[in-house]
Amino acid sequence: MTFDLVIKNGLVYTEQGFYKLNVAVKGEKIAALMAPDVPLEAIKEIDARGKHVLPGFIDPHCHLREPGLTQKEDYYTGTCAAAHSGITFVCPQPNVVPVPSTLEAYMEQVEAGKAKAIVDFNPIASPLGDTASVKAIADAGTLWFKIFEKVATYPYNTSAGTLDTHRIYEAFKDIAATGKYCSVHPFDKYFFDAAVERCKAQGLPVNLANVRHQWYSDEEMTGAAYQLSYYAKKAGMKWYAMHAWMPGYIDLVRMLKERGEMDIVSSFEYMPSIDASDEIYDKATGKYIYLNHDAAPDKEKIWQAVRDGVLDMIGSDHAPCRSDEYNPDDALHTSAGFAMLDYFGHLLVSHVNEGHYSLEKLVEVSSVNCAKTFGLYPRKGSNIVGTDADFTIIDMNDQWVISENDIVYTKTQSIPYVGRKMYGRVTQTVVRGRVVMSDGVVDCEPGYGKYITAGDCRQEALMA
Ligand SMILES: [Zn+2]
């Protein structure tokens, strides 16, 4: 038998550990894992000698801005940036226009993805329509729901949010009836407003740097998270504790997991927490844009929580904006967030060599845990024979430095972390048997990416 693709001589992740194996792919599926000395024929070959072959990375948290905000990003450019760093599946968040809080709006986003994505995807819906809409969208297949809490002012200006706490609780009850998880960006805007007032009282300009330094970030986020966790438990809803990076919030997640009284899963988001770039390089203008995101989390505490399993996943929080949407001198009106996807996967790999977690833990937080939580496993998040041939191939020995001259695929053409030393690189991205990125070059036509739901994965498992 001639296979379509074989990945030779790599150290392949399996549930039993890493083994030197050849991976044979037929069509979109893993056909066989074989000892390296077994001869096999294939149309296409990748020599992965000295590299590791991981299940494809899944990003549970990115903003692809389509529909409605495609001046910032769209499904094609965003998923090319994802493929650039080894991500084979993305979960775009619901702050788009129209907000996917009705079935019609949700399906509009799905169709945009089907037309343009090059990696697989599942858009996360907003539950702030009505009860019938929540059920209809859940039935259609959103992996979970997401709410932005209390968002009347910066920094989370978004059409997908809510001001009313009771409305969140009602939505939680609707979601509980569907059996899905819901994530919330916990945010108590009164702390932000107070920081703005304190700047004014002290005669300081209301710019990003000053507001950040006046803001009780842990109290703001953790206080909101405690309240949300109570509503989730009371509603009987599975809670996805997202944005869990503040020390008190991490303690809360740890406590709730230990108590075992509710379904809870968690993630922290890379961009605003662990390695916040203080500025991004804008290729178009050749200028650096100051974007202080550092709300001073305890980074070692975050890594510890990853290592001991309190934090289950890491999202990129890729949130690109056009350079003219940034105005760091005006904290009330500037856009926030920046383009992460081109580097996110490489950074996840680099952190292994930097000693923050093991290679096995990388596979868990980048792929397995997300796939298992949201019903995609083992089709996604595994290297098991018969499942989708999604791979992130990495070179742990490649040291490099992010530079202004790097090729990036995000529409904004902006580069964070210029000058950062990297200890490892993603060298190939394979989505359902198709090599969509090799040695930094993304090559795939729009529309290759599939909309995949937990129902699709269940059905496939039954037929296998
Ligand atoms: Zn986000």
Residues whose N, C-alpha, C, O or C-beta is under 5 A from the ligand:
A	BS01	ZN	D317
